[in-house]
Amino acid sequence: MRYISKQEQFWIACSFGREGAAKRLIEAGVDVNWRSYVYECYPIHVCSQGKPSILQMVIRAGADVNALDSAGNTALHHAAMSGNEINTQMLLSAGVNVDIVNKNGWTPLFNAVYWNHPSIAEMLLANGSSPFLKNKNGRIPLHELCRTKSKDSVRILKNFELLLQCMNKYKREALISITDCKPDPITTTNSTTIDDNLNLNETIIDNCGTSIDLDNMSLRACSHNDLDSEADFTPLLFACYHGHLELVKALLDRGVNVSVTDKNHWTALHWAAQQCHADIVEVLLDYGASIYAKDLRGCMPYAVTNDIGLQECLSPDIDYPNIISNGHVTTDEEDDDDKDNHNNDMNDIDRKEEVSKIKSSSLQLQLLQSHPQMNINDTLDSSMITKQLNLMELSLIENHMEISTAEIASPEIYISTV
């Protein structure tokens, strides 16, 4: 059986919440700042996520609240990650450094917002933790909130409001420090000028209270890793990529640019479509996202998703050229046929007119022969001429019918007649 030293026993007691054993070992004089070579951390790190009573004993026994584990984390990092409010407040009261960073550049505030513990974030911000510090990947706490794996949208929005309020507060204080300068001796004699300057400063401060520019380049992630697909994301791009619908709405309601792009010219709509977040795609379209936006390769959002429904929804309409019609369209053969038919029709009309003229001339000749007293050059009554012509036509028809009847009755008679 392996021998376990008192120091190891104390570490195990702190880790498993054995309050009585931890108390006896402290009274026996163990070193509360002893580092475990097996777990590469101190007792205060393990008890910061456990029972508050053990943490209180360790702190009172003289434990270093700023001690670092192998990853550079303090006990406050661990408490913030686990969401233990009592232990967090106890460490803050003990004077822990709120903005100490680990090897990844994370402060305890990063842990609080990434693991979605708004109560811890509120404590840290109230104790002076900066919302603008960037980690190793060039991200600020707001970026990590937008990357959280938590799906509790209520707590996510609470964290978002806390960060935004603190960021606006920092901006106001920065403007105050810039505008709060000694008045010019020349203008101090003019009270109106002083009042105008004060009013101007107050206006600037009031306007910036809720006007933090979430699209500003300074609020982009700035990773130096070229393989990092999220290297220069804005909060909106992070939220769309990781599927946080309510956070996307909150950002857009605050005037975030829906068309913002990353280094590859992917918009929020590209990332939402690529990750198949249909609900976020719908929201982005409602806020004016363009389905025609192209990345560096010319790909539009519909081309980067595997979701068939999203492809149909985002597919742009095909633009057909406007064709101006000059009338009924026909083939060459039809045109030739129409031309021939037209010519034939014209020929038929001409022939009919000629026949009519010939017929009319012959009738007129017969009329003159039957009425020698008429002069062809005289002006005749048209009704009289028409009447005579009709009578002659009727007579010719009757003669033709008689000949046809005789032909049927006796061909010989017909021949002799002819």
C-alpha positions as CSV (number, residue, x, y, z in Angstrom):
1,M,0.0,0.0,0.0
2,R,1.4,3.4,-1.1
3,Y,2.2,5.8,1.7
4,I,0.2,9.0,1.5
5,S,1.7,12.1,3.2
6,K,-0.2,14.5,5.3
7,Q,0.1,17.1,2.5
8,E,-1.5,14.7,0.0
9,Q,-4.2,13.8,2.6
10,F,-5.0,17.5,3.0
11,W,-5.2,18.0,-0.8
12,I,-7.6,15.0,-1.0
13,A,-9.7,16.3,1.9
14,C,-10.1,19.7,0.2
15,S,-10.9,18.0,-3.1
16,F,-13.6,15.7,-1.8
17,G,-15.1,18.1,0.7
18,R,-14.0,16.3,3.9
19,E,-14.3,19.3,6.2
20,G,-13.4,17.5,9.4
21,A,-10.2,15.9,8.0
22,A,-9.2,19.3,6.5
23,K,-9.6,21.0,9.8
24,R,-7.6,18.4,11.7
25,L,-4.8,18.6,9.2
26,I,-4.7,22.4,9.3
27,E,-4.5,22.2,13.1
28,A,-1.7,19.6,12.7
29,G,0.3,22.2,10.8
30,V,0.1,21.2,7.1
31,D,1.3,23.7,4.5
32,V,-1.8,25.1,2.9
33,N,0.3,26.4,0.0
34,W,1.7,23.0,-0.8
35,R,1.5,22.2,-4.5
36,S,0.4,18.7,-5.6
37,Y,2.9,17.3,-8.1
38,V,0.3,14.8,-9.3
39,Y,-2.5,17.3,-10.1
40,E,-0.2,20.3,-10.5
41,C,-2.3,22.7,-8.4
42,Y,-2.8,23.9,-4.9
43,P,-5.5,23.0,-2.3
44,I,-7.1,26.4,-2.8
45,H,-7.8,25.5,-6.4
46,V,-9.8,22.4,-5.7
47,C,-11.7,23.8,-2.7
48,S,-12.7,26.9,-4.6
49,Q,-15.2,24.7,-6.5
50,G,-16.4,22.9,-3.4
51,K,-17.6,23.6,0.0
52,P,-17.3,27.3,1.1
53,S,-16.5,26.3,4.6
54,I,-13.3,24.5,3.5
55,L,-12.3,27.4,1.3
56,Q,-12.8,29.8,4.3
57,M,-10.5,27.6,6.5
58,V,-7.8,27.5,3.8
59,I,-7.9,31.3,3.3
60,R,-7.8,31.9,7.1
61,A,-4.9,29.5,7.3
62,G,-2.9,31.8,4.9
63,A,-3.4,30.3,1.5
64,D,-2.2,32.4,-1.4
65,V,-5.4,33.5,-3.3
66,N,-3.4,34.4,-6.4
67,A,-1.5,31.1,-6.6
68,L,-1.5,29.6,-10.2
69,D,-2.0,26.1,-11.3
70,S,-0.2,24.5,-14.3
71,A,-2.5,26.3,-16.7
72,G,-2.1,29.7,-15.0
73,N,-5.5,29.7,-13.4
74,T,-6.2,31.2,-10.0
75,A,-8.8,29.9,-7.5
76,L,-11.0,32.7,-8.9
77,H,-10.8,31.2,-12.4
78,H,-12.1,27.9,-11.0
79,A,-14.9,29.5,-8.9
80,A,-16.0,31.5,-11.9
81,M,-16.1,28.5,-14.2
82,S,-18.1,26.4,-11.7
83,G,-20.5,29.3,-11.0
84,N,-20.0,29.2,-7.2
85,E,-21.2,32.5,-6.0
86,I,-20.3,32.2,-2.3
87,N,-16.7,31.1,-3.1
88,T,-16.3,33.9,-5.7
89,Q,-17.4,36.5,-3.2
90,M,-15.1,35.1,-0.6
91,L,-12.1,35.2,-2.9
92,L,-12.9,38.8,-4.0
93,S,-13.1,39.8,-0.3
94,A,-9.8,38.1,0.2
95,G,-8.2,40.4,-2.4
96,V,-7.7,38.2,-5.4
97,N,-6.6,39.8,-8.6
98,V,-9.7,40.0,-10.8
99,D,-7.9,40.5,-14.1
100,I,-5.1,38.1,-13.7
101,V,-4.8,36.0,-17.0
102,N,-4.0,32.4,-17.5
103,K,-1.9,30.9,-20.3
104,N,-4.7,31.4,-22.8
105,G,-5.1,35.1,-21.8
106,W,-8.4,34.4,-20.0
107,T,-9.4,36.4,-17.0
108,P,-12.0,35.0,-14.6
109,L,-14.6,37.2,-16.4
110,F,-14.0,35.1,-19.6
111,N,-14.8,32.0,-17.6
112,A,-17.9,33.5,-16.1
113,V,-19.4,34.6,-19.5
114,Y,-18.3,31.6,-21.5
115,W,-19.8,29.2,-19.0
116,N,-22.8,31.5,-18.8
117,H,-22.9,32.5,-15.1
118,P,-24.3,36.1,-15.1
119,S,-24.2,36.3,-11.3
120,I,-20.5,35.7,-11.3
121,A,-19.9,38.1,-14.2
122,E,-21.8,40.8,-12.3
123,M,-19.6,40.4,-9.2
124,L,-16.4,40.5,-11.3
125,L,-17.5,43.6,-13.3
126,A,-18.5,45.3,-10.0
127,N,-15.0,44.7,-8.7
128,G,-13.3,46.2,-11.7
129,S,-12.8,43.4,-14.2
130,S,-12.3,44.9,-17.6
131,P,-14.7,43.9,-20.5
132,F,-12.1,45.0,-23.1
133,L,-9.1,42.8,-22.3
134,K,-8.3,40.4,-25.1
135,N,-7.2,36.8,-24.7
136,K,-4.7,34.8,-26.7
137,N,-7.1,34.5,-29.6
138,G,-7.7,38.2,-29.8
139,R,-11.2,37.9,-28.3
140,I,-12.9,40.0,-25.6
141,P,-15.4,38.6,-23.1
142,L,-18.3,39.5,-25.4
143,H,-16.9,37.3,-28.1
144,E,-16.6,34.4,-25.7
145,L,-20.2,34.9,-24.6
146,C,-21.3,34.7,-28.2
147,R,-19.4,31.4,-28.4
148,T,-20.8,29.9,-25.3
149,K,-22.0,26.3,-25.4
150,S,-24.9,27.1,-23.1
151,K,-28.4,27.2,-24.5
152,D,-29.9,29.1,-21.7
153,S,-30.9,32.2,-23.6
154,V,-32.2,34.0,-20.5
155,R,-28.9,33.9,-18.8
156,I,-27.0,34.6,-22.1
157,L,-29.0,37.9,-22.5
158,K,-28.4,38.8,-18.9
159,N,-24.7,38.4,-19.4
160,F,-24.9,40.4,-22.6
161,E,-26.7,43.3,-20.9
162,L,-24.1,43.3,-18.1
163,L,-21.2,43.4,-20.5
164,L,-22.8,46.1,-22.7
165,Q,-23.5,48.3,-19.7
166,C,-20.0,48.0,-18.4
167,M,-18.5,48.7,-21.9
168,N,-20.6,51.8,-22.2
169,K,-19.6,52.8,-18.7
170,Y,-15.9,52.5,-19.6
171,K,-16.6,54.6,-22.8
172,R,-18.3,57.3,-20.8
173,E,-15.4,57.4,-18.3
174,A,-12.9,57.6,-21.1
175,L,-14.8,60.5,-22.7
176,I,-15.0,62.3,-19.3
177,S,-11.3,62.0,-18.9
178,I,-10.7,63.4,-22.3
179,T,-13.2,66.3,-22.0
180,D,-12.5,67.0,-18.3
181,C,-9.5,69.4,-18.9
182,K,-8.7,72.7,-17.3
183,P,-10.5,75.7,-18.9
184,D,-8.6,78.1,-21.0
185,P,-7.8,81.3,-19.1
186,I,-8.9,83.4,-22.0
187,T,-12.4,81.7,-22.1
188,T,-12.8,81.6,-18.3
189,T,-13.8,85.2,-18.4
190,N,-16.7,84.4,-20.6
191,S,-19.3,82.4,-18.6
192,T,-21.3,81.7,-21.8
193,T,-18.3,79.9,-23.4
194,I,-17.8,77.8,-20.3
195,D,-21.4,76.8,-20.1
196,D,-21.4,75.9,-23.8
197,N,-18.4,73.7,-23.3
198,L,-20.0,71.9,-20.4
199,N,-23.2,71.4,-22.3
200,L,-21.3,70.0,-25.2
201,N,-19.4,67.5,-23.0
202,E,-22.6,66.4,-21.3
203,T,-24.2,65.8,-24.7
204,I,-21.3,63.7,-25.9
205,I,-21.4,61.7,-22.7
206,D,-25.1,61.1,-22.8
207,N,-25.1,60.1,-26.4
208,C,-22.4,57.5,-25.9
209,G,-24.2,55.9,-23.0
210,T,-25.7,53.2,-25.2
211,S,-23.8,53.7,-28.4
212,I,-20.9,51.3,-28.2
213,D,-20.0,50.4,-31.7
214,L,-20.3,46.6,-31.9
215,D,-19.1,46.6,-35.5
216,N,-15.9,48.6,-34.7
217,M,-12.7,46.9,-35.8
218,S,-11.4,47.2,-32.2
219,L,-14.2,44.8,-31.2
220,R,-13.3,42.2,-33.8
221,A,-11.4,39.1,-32.8
222,C,-7.8,39.4,-34.0
223,S,-6.2,36.0,-33.9
224,H,-2.8,35.6,-35.6
225,N,-3.6,32.0,-36.5
226,D,-4.4,31.9,-40.2
227,L,-6.1,28.6,-39.8
228,D,-8.7,30.0,-37.3
229,S,-12.0,30.3,-39.2
230,E,-13.2,32.7,-36.5
231,A,-10.1,34.9,-36.6
232,D,-11.7,38.2,-37.2
233,F,-15.3,37.6,-36.2
234,T,-17.6,40.3,-34.8
235,P,-20.1,39.4,-32.0
236,L,-22.8,39.0,-34.6
237,L,-20.8,36.5,-36.6
238,F,-20.0,34.5,-33.5
239,A,-23.6,34.4,-32.4
240,C,-24.8,33.3,-35.9
241,Y,-22.1,30.6,-36.2
242,H,-22.9,29.2,-32.7
243,G,-26.7,29.3,-33.1
244,H,-27.7,31.9,-30.4
245,L,-31.0,33.2,-31.8
246,E,-31.9,35.5,-29.0
247,L,-28.4,37.0,-28.9
248,V,-28.6,37.6,-32.6
249,K,-31.9,39.5,-32.2
250,A,-30.4,41.5,-29.3
251,L,-27.4,42.6,-31.4
252,L,-29.5,43.5,-34.4
253,D,-31.9,45.5,-32.3
254,R,-28.9,47.6,-31.2
255,G,-28.1,48.5,-34.8
256,V,-25.4,46.0,-35.6
257,N,-24.6,45.9,-39.3
258,V,-26.3,42.8,-40.7
259,S,-24.0,42.8,-43.7
260,V,-20.7,42.7,-41.8
261,T,-18.2,40.3,-43.2
262,D,-15.1,38.4,-42.1
263,K,-11.8,38.1,-43.8
264,N,-13.3,35.7,-46.4
265,H,-16.2,38.1,-47.1
266,W,-18.6,35.7,-45.4
267,T,-21.6,37.5,-44.0
268,A,-23.7,36.4,-41.0
269,L,-26.1,34.9,-43.4
270,H,-23.3,32.7,-44.9
271,W,-22.4,31.4,-41.5
272,A,-26.0,30.8,-40.3
273,A,-26.7,28.9,-43.6
274,Q,-23.5,26.9,-43.4
275,Q,-24.4,25.8,-39.9
276,C,-28.0,25.1,-40.9
277,H,-29.5,27.5,-38.3
278,A,-32.8,28.1,-40.2
279,D,-34.3,30.2,-37.4
280,I,-31.3,32.6,-37.5
281,V,-31.5,32.7,-41.3
282,E,-35.1,33.9,-41.1
283,V,-34.2,36.6,-38.6
284,L,-31.3,37.9,-40.7
285,L,-33.5,38.1,-43.8
286,D,-36.1,40.0,-41.8
287,Y,-33.4,42.5,-40.9
288,G,-32.3,43.0,-44.5
289,A,-29.5,40.4,-45.0
290,S,-28.8,40.0,-48.7
291,I,-29.1,36.6,-50.4
292,Y,-26.9,37.9,-53.2
293,A,-23.8,38.6,-51.0
294,K,-20.8,36.9,-52.4
295,D,-17.6,35.8,-50.7
296,L,-14.1,35.9,-52.1
297,R,-14.9,32.9,-54.3
298,G,-18.2,34.3,-55.5
299,C,-20.3,32.0,-53.5
300,M,-23.7,33.2,-52.2
301,P,-25.3,31.9,-49.0
302,Y,-27.4,29.3,-50.7
303,A,-24.2,27.6,-52.1
304,V,-22.6,27.0,-48.7
305,T,-25.4,25.1,-46.9
306,N,-26.3,21.4,-47.1
307,D,-29.8,22.0,-46.0
308,I,-32.1,21.6,-49.0
309,G,-34.8,23.8,-47.5
310,L,-32.3,26.6,-46.9
311,Q,-31.0,26.2,-50.5
312,E,-34.4,26.7,-51.9
313,C,-35.1,29.6,-49.5
314,L,-31.8,31.4,-50.3
315,S,-31.5,30.6,-54.0
316,P,-31.7,33.8,-56.0
317,D,-34.2,34.1,-58.8
318,I,-32.8,33.5,-62.3
319,D,-32.7,36.7,-64.3
320,Y,-33.9,36.2,-67.9
321,P,-33.3,38.9,-70.5
322,N,-36.3,41.0,-71.5
323,I,-37.5,39.9,-75.0
324,I,-39.3,42.6,-77.0
325,S,-41.8,41.0,-79.4
326,N,-42.2,42.3,-82.9
327,G,-45.5,40.4,-83.4
328,H,-46.4,36.9,-84.3
329,V,-43.3,34.8,-84.7
330,T,-43.3,32.3,-87.7
331,T,-40.8,30.0,-89.4
332,D,-39.4,30.6,-92.8
333,E,-41.5,27.8,-94.3
334,E,-44.7,29.4,-92.8
335,D,-43.6,32.7,-94.2
336,D,-43.2,31.2,-97.7
337,D,-46.5,29.4,-97.5
338,D,-48.3,32.6,-96.4
339,K,-46.6,34.5,-99.3
340,D,-47.8,31.9,-101.8
341,N,-51.3,31.8,-100.4
342,H,-51.4,35.6,-100.5
343,N,-50.3,35.6,-104.1
344,N,-52.8,33.0,-105.0
345,D,-55.6,35.0,-103.3
346,M,-54.6,38.1,-105.2
347,N,-54.6,36.1,-108.5
348,D,-58.1,34.7,-107.6
349,I,-59.3,38.2,-107.0
350,D,-57.9,39.4,-110.2
351,R,-59.4,36.5,-112.2
352,K,-62.8,37.1,-110.6
353,E,-62.6,40.8,-111.5
354,E,-61.7,39.9,-115.1
355,V,-64.5,37.4,-115.4
356,S,-66.9,39.8,-114.0
357,K,-65.8,42.5,-116.5
358,I,-66.1,40.0,-119.4
359,K,-69.5,38.8,-118.2
360,S,-70.6,42.4,-117.7
361,S,-69.4,43.3,-121.2
362,S,-71.1,40.4,-122.9
363,L,-74.4,41.1,-121.1
364,Q,-74.2,44.7,-122.1
365,L,-73.6,43.7,-125.7
366,Q,-76.6,41.4,-125.6
367,L,-78.7,44.1,-124.0
368,L,-77.8,46.5,-126.9
369,Q,-78.6,43.9,-129.5
370,S,-82.0,43.3,-127.9
371,H,-82.6,47.0,-127.6
372,P,-81.1,48.7,-130.7
373,Q,-82.7,52.0,-129.8
374,M,-80.3,52.3,-126.7
375,N,-77.0,54.1,-127.2
376,I,-74.1,52.8,-125.2
377,N,-72.7,56.2,-124.8
378,D,-75.9,57.5,-123.3
379,T,-76.2,57.9,-119.7
380,L,-78.6,55.1,-118.6
381,D,-80.5,54.6,-115.4
382,S,-78.5,52.2,-113.3
383,S,-81.6,50.5,-112.0
384,M,-82.8,49.8,-115.5
385,I,-79.5,48.3,-116.6
386,T,-79.4,46.1,-113.5
387,K,-82.9,44.9,-114.1
388,Q,-82.2,44.0,-117.7
389,L,-79.0,42.2,-116.8
390,N,-80.7,40.1,-114.1
391,L,-83.4,39.1,-116.6
392,M,-80.7,38.1,-119.2
393,E,-78.9,36.0,-116.5
394,L,-82.1,34.2,-115.6
395,S,-82.8,33.4,-119.2
396,L,-79.3,32.0,-119.7
397,I,-79.7,29.8,-116.7
398,E,-83.0,28.5,-117.9
399,N,-81.5,27.7,-121.3
400,H,-78.7,25.8,-119.7
401,M,-81.0,23.7,-117.6
402,E,-83.1,22.8,-120.7
403,I,-80.0,21.7,-122.5
404,S,-78.8,19.6,-119.5
405,T,-82.3,17.9,-119.3
406,A,-82.2,17.1,-123.1
407,E,-78.8,15.6,-122.7
408,I,-80.0,13.2,-120.0
409,A,-83.2,12.2,-121.9
410,S,-81.6,11.6,-125.3
411,P,-78.0,12.1,-126.1
412,E,-78.8,12.1,-129.9
413,I,-81.1,15.1,-129.5
414,Y,-78.4,16.9,-127.5
415,I,-75.8,16.2,-130.2
416,S,-78.1,17.3,-133.0
417,T,-78.9,20.4,-131.0
418,V,-75.3,21.3,-130.5
